[in-house]
C-alpha cells in the first residue's frame, strides 16, 4: 500500500501515542448460505465457485480472533436463500441500545432487514423501522463525537437525516464516487473512535470521495492516515479496530505496517473466500456501539 501521507503521531521528543483497546460487542452471521448468485457490486461474479468449507473456516477464524482479543460476539442465524447475510454489518446501526433498522437497496437482500430487526428485538434492542433506504453499518461508521455516513450507491442521503434524528447523534454525510467502493466501510476505516483518552483516528482513500467530501474529511481529521485508491482495492480499509488491535484482511500488508508505525497492532485475517461477495472483515461485523 502506498501511503500518501503518514504524519508522525508524536514529535521525536515525546513518546508515540499508547493505543488502548476497549472491549466491544460484535454481531456476526454464519456463512452457511453464502454464495454468489447475483451481482450487485463490481466484485461479484455470479457462477464463480464458492468453497463453502473454506468460507466457514475463514469466518470461524475471524470469530475466534475477536473472542481471543476479549470481545463479545453475538451470532444470529442466517436465512436460507439470503447468500449475502454473512455481511452482518449491513443489518442495522446499533447505538446506545437502540437500532436504526436497515432497508436494502436491492430486492435480493431486502429480506435480511426484517431478520436482523427481529433478532435485535429478541436481544432487547429497541429497533426503529426506517423510512429511507440504508444499509446499516456498511454506510454508517460510528465515532464518539459523530457518525460518518456514506451515500452515492446504496444509502440515501435522507437516511442520514433520519439516522441523526433516530439516534440523536450528529451525522456527517460523505459522497462516494467509485462503484468499487460502494459502501463507506470499504473506503474508510475507524481506527480509534475517540471515546477513550486518545483522539479519534481514521484511515481512508480520498479518491473514493467527491472533492467536497475530501475537504470535509481533511477538515475534520487533518492527521488521518490516507491511502491511494489502488491500495484500498485489497480491501484493507474494511477493518475492525478496538482502539489498539486492528483486524484487517491479510492482503493489506502495506497498510498493516503503516498502522504499526502509528502504534496499532495489526491482526491480519484471510477472508479471501468472502471477498467473492465483495466483502471482508468489517462487512462481516456489526458493532453494538455503547
Ligand atoms: N454482496 C454484498 C452487497 O453487495 C456485500 C456487502 C458488503 N458489506 C459491507 N458492509 N460493505 O451488498
py3Dmol code that shows the C-alpha trace and the ligand (Angstrom):
import py3Dmol

protein = """\
ATOM      1  CA  UNK A   1       0.000   0.000   0.000  1.00  0.00           C
ATOM      2  CA  UNK A   2       1.364   3.410  -0.964  1.00  0.00           C
ATOM      3  CA  UNK A   3       0.763   5.691   1.929  1.00  0.00           C
ATOM      4  CA  UNK A   4       0.273   9.189   0.552  1.00  0.00           C
ATOM      5  CA  UNK A   5       0.623  10.780   3.904  1.00  0.00           C
ATOM      6  CA  UNK A   6       1.751   9.304   7.155  1.00  0.00           C
ATOM      7  CA  UNK A   7       2.405  12.095   9.562  1.00  0.00           C
ATOM      8  CA  UNK A   8       4.150  11.056  12.752  1.00  0.00           C
ATOM      9  CA  UNK A   9       1.740  10.735  15.643  1.00  0.00           C
ATOM     10  CA  UNK A  10       4.121  12.417  18.049  1.00  0.00           C
ATOM     11  CA  UNK A  11       7.193  14.634  17.927  1.00  0.00           C
ATOM     12  CA  UNK A  12      10.564  12.841  18.190  1.00  0.00           C
ATOM     13  CA  UNK A  13      10.902  14.035  21.777  1.00  0.00           C
ATOM     14  CA  UNK A  14       7.578  12.729  23.022  1.00  0.00           C
ATOM     15  CA  UNK A  15       6.544   9.111  23.154  1.00  0.00           C
ATOM     16  CA  UNK A  16       4.183   7.730  20.491  1.00  0.00           C
ATOM     17  CA  UNK A  17       0.523   7.520  21.489  1.00  0.00           C
ATOM     18  CA  UNK A  18      -0.107   4.406  23.520  1.00  0.00           C
ATOM     19  CA  UNK A  19      -3.051   2.711  21.850  1.00  0.00           C
ATOM     20  CA  UNK A  20      -5.543   1.153  24.230  1.00  0.00           C
ATOM     21  CA  UNK A  21      -8.193  -1.405  23.403  1.00  0.00           C
ATOM     22  CA  UNK A  22     -11.708  -1.303  24.781  1.00  0.00           C
ATOM     23  CA  UNK A  23     -13.860  -4.441  24.930  1.00  0.00           C
ATOM     24  CA  UNK A  24     -16.569  -4.467  22.282  1.00  0.00           C
ATOM     25  CA  UNK A  25     -19.739  -6.334  21.452  1.00  0.00           C
ATOM     26  CA  UNK A  26     -19.996  -7.542  17.875  1.00  0.00           C
ATOM     27  CA  UNK A  27     -22.707  -9.323  15.916  1.00  0.00           C
ATOM     28  CA  UNK A  28     -21.858 -11.824  13.202  1.00  0.00           C
ATOM     29  CA  UNK A  29     -23.842 -14.159  10.946  1.00  0.00           C
ATOM     30  CA  UNK A  30     -22.537 -17.538   9.791  1.00  0.00           C
ATOM     31  CA  UNK A  31     -21.738 -18.018   6.069  1.00  0.00           C
ATOM     32  CA  UNK A  32     -23.806 -21.215   5.974  1.00  0.00           C
ATOM     33  CA  UNK A  33     -25.774 -19.988   2.936  1.00  0.00           C
ATOM     34  CA  UNK A  34     -23.037 -17.782   1.448  1.00  0.00           C
ATOM     35  CA  UNK A  35     -22.864 -17.903  -2.355  1.00  0.00           C
ATOM     36  CA  UNK A  36     -22.533 -15.599  -5.351  1.00  0.00           C
ATOM     37  CA  UNK A  37     -25.791 -15.996  -7.264  1.00  0.00           C
ATOM     38  CA  UNK A  38     -26.309 -12.372  -8.361  1.00  0.00           C
ATOM     39  CA  UNK A  39     -24.101  -9.305  -8.888  1.00  0.00           C
ATOM     40  CA  UNK A  40     -24.943  -6.103  -7.027  1.00  0.00           C
ATOM     41  CA  UNK A  41     -21.380  -4.810  -6.744  1.00  0.00           C
ATOM     42  CA  UNK A  42     -18.435  -4.956  -9.184  1.00  0.00           C
ATOM     43  CA  UNK A  43     -16.646  -7.619  -7.132  1.00  0.00           C
ATOM     44  CA  UNK A  44     -19.354 -10.245  -7.578  1.00  0.00           C
ATOM     45  CA  UNK A  45     -19.126 -12.737 -10.469  1.00  0.00           C
ATOM     46  CA  UNK A  46     -22.215 -14.953 -10.470  1.00  0.00           C
ATOM     47  CA  UNK A  47     -21.313 -18.538 -11.205  1.00  0.00           C
ATOM     48  CA  UNK A  48     -17.902 -18.301  -9.579  1.00  0.00           C
ATOM     49  CA  UNK A  49     -17.271 -21.387  -7.453  1.00  0.00           C
ATOM     50  CA  UNK A  50     -17.595 -20.715  -3.747  1.00  0.00           C
ATOM     51  CA  UNK A  51     -15.896 -23.152  -1.393  1.00  0.00           C
ATOM     52  CA  UNK A  52     -18.379 -23.322   1.490  1.00  0.00           C
ATOM     53  CA  UNK A  53     -15.972 -25.119   3.843  1.00  0.00           C
ATOM     54  CA  UNK A  54     -13.255 -22.585   3.204  1.00  0.00           C
ATOM     55  CA  UNK A  55     -15.663 -19.675   3.722  1.00  0.00           C
ATOM     56  CA  UNK A  56     -16.769 -21.223   7.002  1.00  0.00           C
ATOM     57  CA  UNK A  57     -13.193 -21.835   8.190  1.00  0.00           C
ATOM     58  CA  UNK A  58     -12.173 -18.264   7.399  1.00  0.00           C
ATOM     59  CA  UNK A  59     -15.260 -16.883   9.145  1.00  0.00           C
ATOM     60  CA  UNK A  60     -14.586 -19.071  12.213  1.00  0.00           C
ATOM     61  CA  UNK A  61     -11.067 -17.647  12.423  1.00  0.00           C
ATOM     62  CA  UNK A  62     -12.481 -14.100  12.410  1.00  0.00           C
ATOM     63  CA  UNK A  63     -14.965 -15.061  15.129  1.00  0.00           C
ATOM     64  CA  UNK A  64     -12.220 -16.672  17.228  1.00  0.00           C
ATOM     65  CA  UNK A  65      -9.937 -13.673  16.672  1.00  0.00           C
ATOM     66  CA  UNK A  66     -12.474 -11.314  18.252  1.00  0.00           C
ATOM     67  CA  UNK A  67     -13.004 -13.658  21.184  1.00  0.00           C
ATOM     68  CA  UNK A  68      -9.294 -14.065  21.778  1.00  0.00           C
ATOM     69  CA  UNK A  69      -8.985 -10.262  21.866  1.00  0.00           C
ATOM     70  CA  UNK A  70     -11.530 -10.235  24.683  1.00  0.00           C
ATOM     71  CA  UNK A  71     -14.607  -9.123  22.736  1.00  0.00           C
ATOM     72  CA  UNK A  72     -18.121 -10.446  22.976  1.00  0.00           C
ATOM     73  CA  UNK A  73     -19.572 -11.900  19.790  1.00  0.00           C
ATOM     74  CA  UNK A  74     -23.302 -12.452  19.309  1.00  0.00           C
ATOM     75  CA  UNK A  75     -24.244 -14.707  16.417  1.00  0.00           C
ATOM     76  CA  UNK A  76     -27.503 -14.556  14.513  1.00  0.00           C
ATOM     77  CA  UNK A  77     -28.889 -17.341  12.361  1.00  0.00           C
ATOM     78  CA  UNK A  78     -28.650 -16.910   8.589  1.00  0.00           C
ATOM     79  CA  UNK A  79     -31.767 -17.183   6.423  1.00  0.00           C
ATOM     80  CA  UNK A  80     -31.732 -19.782   3.643  1.00  0.00           C
ATOM     81  CA  UNK A  81     -31.832 -18.069   0.244  1.00  0.00           C
ATOM     82  CA  UNK A  82     -30.007 -14.959   1.538  1.00  0.00           C
ATOM     83  CA  UNK A  83     -26.433 -15.584   0.338  1.00  0.00           C
ATOM     84  CA  UNK A  84     -25.162 -12.142   1.451  1.00  0.00           C
ATOM     85  CA  UNK A  85     -26.395 -12.345   5.021  1.00  0.00           C
ATOM     86  CA  UNK A  86     -22.897 -13.202   6.255  1.00  0.00           C
ATOM     87  CA  UNK A  87     -22.219  -9.471   5.721  1.00  0.00           C
ATOM     88  CA  UNK A  88     -23.857  -8.680   9.052  1.00  0.00           C
ATOM     89  CA  UNK A  89     -22.699  -5.056   9.157  1.00  0.00           C
ATOM     90  CA  UNK A  90     -25.490  -4.174   6.751  1.00  0.00           C
ATOM     91  CA  UNK A  91     -28.307  -5.391   9.005  1.00  0.00           C
ATOM     92  CA  UNK A  92     -28.739  -2.282  11.180  1.00  0.00           C
ATOM     93  CA  UNK A  93     -26.927   0.521  13.001  1.00  0.00           C
ATOM     94  CA  UNK A  94     -26.902  -0.072  16.761  1.00  0.00           C
ATOM     95  CA  UNK A  95     -26.003   2.838  19.041  1.00  0.00           C
ATOM     96  CA  UNK A  96     -26.775   3.220  22.736  1.00  0.00           C
ATOM     97  CA  UNK A  97     -29.180   0.268  22.989  1.00  0.00           C
ATOM     98  CA  UNK A  98     -31.205   1.470  20.020  1.00  0.00           C
ATOM     99  CA  UNK A  99     -31.081   0.264  16.430  1.00  0.00           C
ATOM    100  CA  UNK A 100     -31.830   2.185  13.284  1.00  0.00           C
ATOM    101  CA  UNK A 101     -33.017  -0.625  11.033  1.00  0.00           C
ATOM    102  CA  UNK A 102     -31.756  -1.299   7.522  1.00  0.00           C
ATOM    103  CA  UNK A 103     -33.692  -1.005   4.278  1.00  0.00           C
ATOM    104  CA  UNK A 104     -31.700  -2.581   1.487  1.00  0.00           C
ATOM    105  CA  UNK A 105     -31.264  -1.004  -1.947  1.00  0.00           C
ATOM    106  CA  UNK A 106     -31.519  -4.285  -3.899  1.00  0.00           C
ATOM    107  CA  UNK A 107     -34.525  -6.645  -3.751  1.00  0.00           C
ATOM    108  CA  UNK A 108     -32.126  -9.590  -3.434  1.00  0.00           C
ATOM    109  CA  UNK A 109     -31.173  -8.527   0.110  1.00  0.00           C
ATOM    110  CA  UNK A 110     -34.380  -6.960   1.377  1.00  0.00           C
ATOM    111  CA  UNK A 111     -35.488  -9.933   3.499  1.00  0.00           C
ATOM    112  CA  UNK A 112     -32.353  -9.594   5.627  1.00  0.00           C
ATOM    113  CA  UNK A 113     -33.575  -6.372   7.250  1.00  0.00           C
ATOM    114  CA  UNK A 114     -36.563  -7.971   8.993  1.00  0.00           C
ATOM    115  CA  UNK A 115     -34.464 -10.956  10.133  1.00  0.00           C
ATOM    116  CA  UNK A 116     -31.977  -8.575  11.770  1.00  0.00           C
ATOM    117  CA  UNK A 117     -34.736  -6.456  13.307  1.00  0.00           C
ATOM    118  CA  UNK A 118     -36.497  -9.493  14.801  1.00  0.00           C
ATOM    119  CA  UNK A 119     -33.233 -10.842  16.153  1.00  0.00           C
ATOM    120  CA  UNK A 120     -32.196  -7.489  17.650  1.00  0.00           C
ATOM    121  CA  UNK A 121     -35.609  -7.152  19.324  1.00  0.00           C
ATOM    122  CA  UNK A 122     -35.231 -10.646  20.793  1.00  0.00           C
ATOM    123  CA  UNK A 123     -31.927  -9.422  22.251  1.00  0.00           C
ATOM    124  CA  UNK A 124     -33.638  -6.492  23.952  1.00  0.00           C
ATOM    125  CA  UNK A 125     -32.615  -3.814  21.448  1.00  0.00           C
ATOM    126  CA  UNK A 126     -35.208  -1.194  20.512  1.00  0.00           C
ATOM    127  CA  UNK A 127     -35.384  -1.244  16.688  1.00  0.00           C
ATOM    128  CA  UNK A 128     -36.675   1.736  14.728  1.00  0.00           C
ATOM    129  CA  UNK A 129     -38.002   0.829  11.289  1.00  0.00           C
ATOM    130  CA  UNK A 130     -36.516   3.169   8.666  1.00  0.00           C
ATOM    131  CA  UNK A 131     -38.403   5.078   6.019  1.00  0.00           C
ATOM    132  CA  UNK A 132     -35.335   5.575   3.847  1.00  0.00           C
ATOM    133  CA  UNK A 133     -33.004   3.196   2.073  1.00  0.00           C
ATOM    134  CA  UNK A 134     -29.871   2.488   4.115  1.00  0.00           C
ATOM    135  CA  UNK A 135     -27.503  -0.432   4.535  1.00  0.00           C
ATOM    136  CA  UNK A 136     -26.689  -0.189   8.236  1.00  0.00           C
ATOM    137  CA  UNK A 137     -23.078  -0.107   9.296  1.00  0.00           C
ATOM    138  CA  UNK A 138     -21.958  -0.586   5.699  1.00  0.00           C
ATOM    139  CA  UNK A 139     -22.620   3.131   5.237  1.00  0.00           C
ATOM    140  CA  UNK A 140     -22.624   4.401   8.838  1.00  0.00           C
ATOM    141  CA  UNK A 141     -19.400   4.462  10.860  1.00  0.00           C
ATOM    142  CA  UNK A 142     -19.666   5.488  14.482  1.00  0.00           C
ATOM    143  CA  UNK A 143     -17.231   7.759  16.321  1.00  0.00           C
ATOM    144  CA  UNK A 144     -17.671   9.186  19.797  1.00  0.00           C
ATOM    145  CA  UNK A 145     -18.452  12.677  18.553  1.00  0.00           C
ATOM    146  CA  UNK A 146     -20.328  11.912  15.328  1.00  0.00           C
ATOM    147  CA  UNK A 147     -21.463   9.310  12.846  1.00  0.00           C
ATOM    148  CA  UNK A 148     -19.831   9.319   9.395  1.00  0.00           C
ATOM    149  CA  UNK A 149     -22.354   8.373   6.727  1.00  0.00           C
ATOM    150  CA  UNK A 150     -21.820   7.329   3.115  1.00  0.00           C
ATOM    151  CA  UNK A 151     -24.118   7.889   0.152  1.00  0.00           C
ATOM    152  CA  UNK A 152     -23.846   7.567  -3.620  1.00  0.00           C
ATOM    153  CA  UNK A 153     -24.514   3.881  -4.231  1.00  0.00           C
ATOM    154  CA  UNK A 154     -26.622   2.261  -1.529  1.00  0.00           C
ATOM    155  CA  UNK A 155     -27.746   4.534   1.294  1.00  0.00           C
ATOM    156  CA  UNK A 156     -29.989   7.536   0.516  1.00  0.00           C
ATOM    157  CA  UNK A 157     -28.994  10.964   1.782  1.00  0.00           C
ATOM    158  CA  UNK A 158     -32.381  11.253   3.526  1.00  0.00           C
ATOM    159  CA  UNK A 159     -31.428   8.216   5.612  1.00  0.00           C
ATOM    160  CA  UNK A 160     -28.542  10.245   7.071  1.00  0.00           C
ATOM    161  CA  UNK A 161     -31.032  12.800   8.358  1.00  0.00           C
ATOM    162  CA  UNK A 162     -33.319  10.049   9.603  1.00  0.00           C
ATOM    163  CA  UNK A 163     -30.463   8.265  11.448  1.00  0.00           C
ATOM    164  CA  UNK A 164     -29.400  11.518  13.126  1.00  0.00           C
ATOM    165  CA  UNK A 165     -32.926  12.014  14.418  1.00  0.00           C
ATOM    166  CA  UNK A 166     -33.478   8.389  15.495  1.00  0.00           C
ATOM    167  CA  UNK A 167     -30.136   8.055  17.266  1.00  0.00           C
ATOM    168  CA  UNK A 168     -29.841  11.683  18.365  1.00  0.00           C
ATOM    169  CA  UNK A 169     -26.257  11.972  17.127  1.00  0.00           C
ATOM    170  CA  UNK A 170     -24.645  14.359  14.656  1.00  0.00           C
ATOM    171  CA  UNK A 171     -24.206  12.736  11.240  1.00  0.00           C
ATOM    172  CA  UNK A 172     -21.646  13.881   8.654  1.00  0.00           C
ATOM    173  CA  UNK A 173     -22.565  12.973   5.061  1.00  0.00           C
ATOM    174  CA  UNK A 174     -19.840  11.758   2.709  1.00  0.00           C
ATOM    175  CA  UNK A 175     -20.357  11.161  -1.012  1.00  0.00           C
ATOM    176  CA  UNK A 176     -18.799   8.099  -2.642  1.00  0.00           C
ATOM    177  CA  UNK A 177     -17.881   8.207  -6.354  1.00  0.00           C
ATOM    178  CA  UNK A 178     -16.278   4.896  -7.312  1.00  0.00           C
ATOM    179  CA  UNK A 179     -18.570   1.837  -7.694  1.00  0.00           C
ATOM    180  CA  UNK A 180     -15.846  -0.460  -6.370  1.00  0.00           C
ATOM    181  CA  UNK A 181     -16.230   1.428  -3.090  1.00  0.00           C
ATOM    182  CA  UNK A 182     -19.979   1.105  -2.951  1.00  0.00           C
ATOM    183  CA  UNK A 183     -20.190   1.263   0.851  1.00  0.00           C
ATOM    184  CA  UNK A 184     -18.432   3.695   3.177  1.00  0.00           C
ATOM    185  CA  UNK A 185     -16.798   0.812   5.063  1.00  0.00           C
ATOM    186  CA  UNK A 186     -14.674  -0.150   2.062  1.00  0.00           C
ATOM    187  CA  UNK A 187     -13.381   3.430   1.600  1.00  0.00           C
ATOM    188  CA  UNK A 188     -12.777   4.434   5.221  1.00  0.00           C
ATOM    189  CA  UNK A 189     -11.797   2.618   8.414  1.00  0.00           C
ATOM    190  CA  UNK A 190     -12.212   3.841  12.001  1.00  0.00           C
ATOM    191  CA  UNK A 191      -9.002   3.155  13.933  1.00  0.00           C
ATOM    192  CA  UNK A 192      -9.887   4.989  17.135  1.00  0.00           C
ATOM    193  CA  UNK A 193     -13.421   6.167  17.838  1.00  0.00           C
ATOM    194  CA  UNK A 194     -12.163   8.878  20.173  1.00  0.00           C
ATOM    195  CA  UNK A 195     -14.209   7.675  23.136  1.00  0.00           C
ATOM    196  CA  UNK A 196     -11.135   6.995  25.259  1.00  0.00           C
ATOM    197  CA  UNK A 197      -8.179   9.264  26.117  1.00  0.00           C
ATOM    198  CA  UNK A 198      -6.807   9.379  22.565  1.00  0.00           C
ATOM    199  CA  UNK A 199      -8.249  11.455  19.717  1.00  0.00           C
ATOM    200  CA  UNK A 200     -10.434   9.932  17.008  1.00  0.00           C
ATOM    201  CA  UNK A 201      -8.350   8.454  14.202  1.00  0.00           C
ATOM    202  CA  UNK A 202      -9.349   7.182  10.758  1.00  0.00           C
ATOM    203  CA  UNK A 203      -7.752   5.876   7.560  1.00  0.00           C
ATOM    204  CA  UNK A 204      -9.337   6.495   4.154  1.00  0.00           C
ATOM    205  CA  UNK A 205      -8.866   6.583   0.390  1.00  0.00           C
ATOM    206  CA  UNK A 206      -9.522  10.231  -0.624  1.00  0.00           C
ATOM    207  CA  UNK A 207     -10.164   9.310  -4.269  1.00  0.00           C
ATOM    208  CA  UNK A 208     -13.219   7.261  -3.303  1.00  0.00           C
ATOM    209  CA  UNK A 209     -14.947  10.543  -2.329  1.00  0.00           C
ATOM    210  CA  UNK A 210     -16.119  13.709  -4.100  1.00  0.00           C
ATOM    211  CA  UNK A 211     -13.778  16.721  -3.764  1.00  0.00           C
ATOM    212  CA  UNK A 212     -16.233  18.284  -1.319  1.00  0.00           C
ATOM    213  CA  UNK A 213     -16.250  15.191   0.905  1.00  0.00           C
ATOM    214  CA  UNK A 214     -12.454  15.030   0.689  1.00  0.00           C
ATOM    215  CA  UNK A 215     -12.332  18.575   2.045  1.00  0.00           C
ATOM    216  CA  UNK A 216     -14.795  17.667   4.797  1.00  0.00           C
ATOM    217  CA  UNK A 217     -12.607  14.743   5.864  1.00  0.00           C
ATOM    218  CA  UNK A 218      -9.411  16.808   5.700  1.00  0.00           C
ATOM    219  CA  UNK A 219     -11.039  19.495   7.819  1.00  0.00           C
ATOM    220  CA  UNK A 220     -12.388  17.089  10.450  1.00  0.00           C
ATOM    221  CA  UNK A 221      -9.391  14.723  10.510  1.00  0.00           C
ATOM    222  CA  UNK A 222      -6.262  16.662   9.463  1.00  0.00           C
ATOM    223  CA  UNK A 223      -3.990  13.932  10.845  1.00  0.00           C
ATOM    224  CA  UNK A 224      -5.799  10.970   9.309  1.00  0.00           C
ATOM    225  CA  UNK A 225      -3.883   8.255   7.511  1.00  0.00           C
ATOM    226  CA  UNK A 226      -4.606   8.358   3.776  1.00  0.00           C
ATOM    227  CA  UNK A 227      -4.052   5.714   1.126  1.00  0.00           C
ATOM    228  CA  UNK A 228      -4.395   5.566  -2.641  1.00  0.00           C
ATOM    229  CA  UNK A 229      -7.399   4.049  -4.383  1.00  0.00           C
ATOM    230  CA  UNK A 230      -5.220   1.284  -5.820  1.00  0.00           C
ATOM    231  CA  UNK A 231      -4.088   0.349  -2.379  1.00  0.00           C
ATOM    232  CA  UNK A 232      -7.584   0.325  -0.948  1.00  0.00           C
ATOM    233  CA  UNK A 233      -8.545  -2.241  -3.581  1.00  0.00           C
ATOM    234  CA  UNK A 234      -7.136  -5.035  -1.433  1.00  0.00           C
ATOM    235  CA  UNK A 235      -9.997  -4.235   0.988  1.00  0.00           C
ATOM    236  CA  UNK A 236      -7.557  -3.087   3.679  1.00  0.00           C
ATOM    237  CA  UNK A 237      -9.905  -0.292   4.784  1.00  0.00           C
ATOM    238  CA  UNK A 238     -12.612  -2.842   5.555  1.00  0.00           C
ATOM    239  CA  UNK A 239     -11.152  -3.212   9.037  1.00  0.00           C
ATOM    240  CA  UNK A 240     -12.346  -3.527  12.623  1.00  0.00           C
ATOM    241  CA  UNK A 241     -10.386  -1.791  15.374  1.00  0.00           C
ATOM    242  CA  UNK A 242     -10.830  -1.926  19.145  1.00  0.00           C
ATOM    243  CA  UNK A 243      -8.596   1.114  19.564  1.00  0.00           C
ATOM    244  CA  UNK A 244      -5.392  -0.940  19.583  1.00  0.00           C
ATOM    245  CA  UNK A 245      -5.869  -4.223  17.711  1.00  0.00           C
ATOM    246  CA  UNK A 246      -6.798  -3.672  14.082  1.00  0.00           C
ATOM    247  CA  UNK A 247      -8.278  -6.758  12.440  1.00  0.00           C
ATOM    248  CA  UNK A 248      -7.822  -6.400   8.687  1.00  0.00           C
ATOM    249  CA  UNK A 249      -7.566  -8.503   5.508  1.00  0.00           C
ATOM    250  CA  UNK A 250      -4.177 -10.213   5.312  1.00  0.00           C
ATOM    251  CA  UNK A 251      -3.581  -8.962   1.744  1.00  0.00           C
ATOM    252  CA  UNK A 252      -3.240  -5.398   3.063  1.00  0.00           C
ATOM    253  CA  UNK A 253       0.397  -5.772   4.120  1.00  0.00           C
ATOM    254  CA  UNK A 254       1.482  -2.193   3.489  1.00  0.00           C
ATOM    255  CA  UNK A 255      -1.444  -0.780   5.382  1.00  0.00           C
ATOM    256  CA  UNK A 256      -0.619  -3.171   8.242  1.00  0.00           C
ATOM    257  CA  UNK A 257       2.905  -1.797   8.526  1.00  0.00           C
ATOM    258  CA  UNK A 258       1.672   1.817   8.354  1.00  0.00           C
ATOM    259  CA  UNK A 259      -0.719   1.015  11.204  1.00  0.00           C
ATOM    260  CA  UNK A 260       2.100  -0.497  13.219  1.00  0.00           C
ATOM    261  CA  UNK A 261       4.108   2.713  12.838  1.00  0.00           C
ATOM    262  CA  UNK A 262       1.113   4.581  14.158  1.00  0.00           C
ATOM    263  CA  UNK A 263       1.130   2.494  17.318  1.00  0.00           C
ATOM    264  CA  UNK A 264      -1.589  -0.014  16.413  1.00  0.00           C
ATOM    265  CA  UNK A 265      -1.318  -3.785  16.443  1.00  0.00           C
ATOM    266  CA  UNK A 266      -2.403  -5.198  13.069  1.00  0.00           C
ATOM    267  CA  UNK A 267      -4.181  -8.562  13.259  1.00  0.00           C
ATOM    268  CA  UNK A 268      -4.356  -9.949   9.703  1.00  0.00           C
ATOM    269  CA  UNK A 269      -7.033 -12.492   8.776  1.00  0.00           C
ATOM    270  CA  UNK A 270      -7.658 -14.193   5.436  1.00  0.00           C
ATOM    271  CA  UNK A 271     -11.258 -13.782   4.249  1.00  0.00           C
ATOM    272  CA  UNK A 272     -10.493 -14.315   0.553  1.00  0.00           C
ATOM    273  CA  UNK A 273     -13.474 -16.638   0.028  1.00  0.00           C
ATOM    274  CA  UNK A 274     -15.906 -13.983   1.268  1.00  0.00           C
ATOM    275  CA  UNK A 275     -14.258 -11.397  -0.965  1.00  0.00           C
ATOM    276  CA  UNK A 276     -16.070 -13.147  -3.840  1.00  0.00           C
ATOM    277  CA  UNK A 277     -19.198 -11.430  -2.488  1.00  0.00           C
ATOM    278  CA  UNK A 278     -17.403  -8.090  -2.285  1.00  0.00           C
ATOM    279  CA  UNK A 279     -16.905  -8.021   1.468  1.00  0.00           C
ATOM    280  CA  UNK A 280     -14.297  -8.641   4.134  1.00  0.00           C
ATOM    281  CA  UNK A 281     -13.645  -8.101   7.853  1.00  0.00           C
ATOM    282  CA  UNK A 282     -15.830  -5.082   8.581  1.00  0.00           C
ATOM    283  CA  UNK A 283     -18.649  -6.249   6.313  1.00  0.00           C
ATOM    284  CA  UNK A 284     -18.897  -9.444   8.387  1.00  0.00           C
ATOM    285  CA  UNK A 285     -19.030  -7.494  11.651  1.00  0.00           C
ATOM    286  CA  UNK A 286     -21.727  -5.292  13.146  1.00  0.00           C
ATOM    287  CA  UNK A 287     -20.647  -3.480  16.275  1.00  0.00           C
ATOM    288  CA  UNK A 288     -23.127  -2.675  19.014  1.00  0.00           C
ATOM    289  CA  UNK A 289     -21.970   0.768  19.963  1.00  0.00           C
ATOM    290  CA  UNK A 290     -22.421   1.971  23.518  1.00  0.00           C
TER     291      UNK A 290
END
"""
ligand_1 = """\
12
LIG
N -22.531 -8.612 -1.661
C -22.837 -7.666 -0.638
C -23.515 -6.452 -1.228
O -23.156 -6.060 -2.301
C -21.596 -7.262 0.102
C -21.864 -6.388 1.269
C -20.611 -5.917 1.949
N -20.897 -5.276 3.152
C -20.318 -4.139 3.593
N -20.587 -3.735 4.769
N -19.558 -3.405 2.802
O -24.412 -5.886 -0.669
"""
view = py3Dmol.view(width=600, height=400)
view.addModel(protein, "pdb")
view.setStyle({"model": 0}, {"cartoon": {"style": "trace"}})
view.addModel(ligand_1, "xyz")
view.setStyle({"model": 1}, {"stick": {}})
view.zoomTo()
view.show()
